[in-house]
Amino acid sequence: MGDRVRSCLLFSKKGPAAVAPDSIRCPILIIGGIADRITPIRIQRRIAQRYGDRCQLVEIPNCCHWTVGGRFFGEVRDAMFGWLEDQPSNASVSEALMAG
């Protein structure tokens, strides 16, 4: 890939990670730390708004960007499994994940 193409992708709003909200048809869960300085909660709120009713945003107070392995993992896990339990067709998936 040439330098010009690479720079256009990096500085474009439609870069390689861009997703059209209408292309996602499944339920969406976003878990964000309010103390996240890498991806501020305002960004996560904006993403959640784009997806409307299909999306649930769980905001974890005092949590930074390291949600998966940090001290807030229990809250993250509870939010994920709670969300899965609320999804009508995913009850068996949630049970399988909890069983290990």
C-alpha positions as CSV (number, residue, x, y, z in Angstrom):
1,M,0.0,0.0,0.0
2,G,1.4,3.4,-1.0
3,D,2.1,6.2,1.5
4,R,-0.7,8.4,0.1
5,V,-3.3,5.6,0.4
6,R,-2.1,4.7,3.9
7,S,-2.3,8.4,5.1
8,C,-5.7,8.8,3.6
9,L,-6.9,5.7,5.5
10,L,-5.4,6.9,8.8
11,F,-6.8,10.4,8.7
12,S,-10.2,9.6,7.2
13,K,-13.4,9.2,9.0
14,K,-14.0,6.1,6.8
15,G,-10.8,4.3,7.7
16,P,-10.3,0.6,7.8
17,A,-12.2,0.2,11.1
18,A,-15.3,2.2,10.0
19,V,-18.5,0.3,10.3
20,A,-21.9,1.4,8.9
21,P,-24.4,1.3,11.8
22,D,-27.1,-0.1,9.5
23,S,-24.9,-3.1,8.6
24,I,-25.1,-4.4,12.2
25,R,-28.3,-6.2,12.8
26,C,-27.6,-8.1,16.1
27,P,-27.8,-6.7,19.6
28,I,-24.7,-4.7,20.7
29,L,-23.1,-4.4,24.2
30,I,-20.6,-1.7,24.9
31,I,-18.8,-1.7,28.3
32,G,-16.9,1.4,29.1
33,G,-14.9,2.7,32.0
34,I,-15.8,6.3,33.0
35,A,-12.1,6.9,33.9
36,D,-10.9,5.7,30.5
37,R,-8.4,8.2,29.1
38,I,-7.7,6.2,26.0
39,T,-11.2,5.9,24.7
40,P,-13.2,8.5,26.8
41,I,-16.7,7.6,27.8
42,R,-18.1,10.4,25.6
43,I,-16.8,8.5,22.6
44,Q,-18.4,5.3,23.8
45,R,-21.7,7.1,24.4
46,R,-21.6,8.5,20.9
47,I,-21.0,5.0,19.4
48,A,-23.9,3.7,21.5
49,Q,-26.2,6.4,20.2
50,R,-25.4,5.5,16.6
51,Y,-26.8,2.1,17.2
52,G,-29.9,3.2,19.0
53,D,-32.1,0.6,20.6
54,R,-29.9,-2.3,19.4
55,C,-27.2,-1.1,21.7
56,Q,-26.7,-1.2,25.5
57,L,-23.9,0.8,27.1
58,V,-22.7,-0.2,30.5
59,E,-20.7,2.5,32.2
60,I,-18.4,1.3,35.0
61,P,-17.5,4.1,37.5
62,N,-13.7,4.6,38.2
63,C,-12.8,2.0,35.6
64,C,-10.0,2.8,33.2
65,H,-9.3,1.4,29.7
66,W,-8.1,-1.9,31.1
67,T,-11.6,-3.4,31.7
68,V,-10.9,-7.0,30.9
69,G,-8.0,-7.8,33.1
70,G,-8.1,-5.1,35.7
71,R,-9.7,-4.9,39.1
72,F,-13.1,-4.3,37.6
73,F,-13.1,-7.6,35.8
74,G,-15.9,-8.9,38.1
75,E,-18.2,-6.0,37.1
76,V,-17.3,-6.4,33.4
77,R,-18.1,-10.2,33.6
78,D,-21.4,-9.5,35.4
79,A,-22.4,-7.0,32.8
80,M,-21.5,-9.4,30.0
81,F,-23.4,-12.4,31.4
82,G,-26.3,-10.2,32.5
83,W,-26.6,-8.8,29.0
84,L,-26.4,-12.3,27.5
85,E,-29.1,-13.6,29.8
86,D,-31.3,-10.7,28.6
87,Q,-30.9,-11.8,25.0
88,P,-33.8,-14.1,24.1
89,S,-31.9,-16.5,21.8
90,N,-28.6,-16.6,23.8
91,A,-29.6,-18.3,27.0
92,S,-27.8,-21.6,26.0
93,V,-24.7,-19.6,25.0
94,S,-24.5,-17.9,28.3
95,E,-25.0,-21.2,30.2
96,A,-22.2,-22.8,28.2
97,L,-19.8,-19.9,28.8
98,M,-20.5,-19.9,32.6
99,A,-19.9,-23.7,32.7
100,G,-16.5,-23.1,31.3
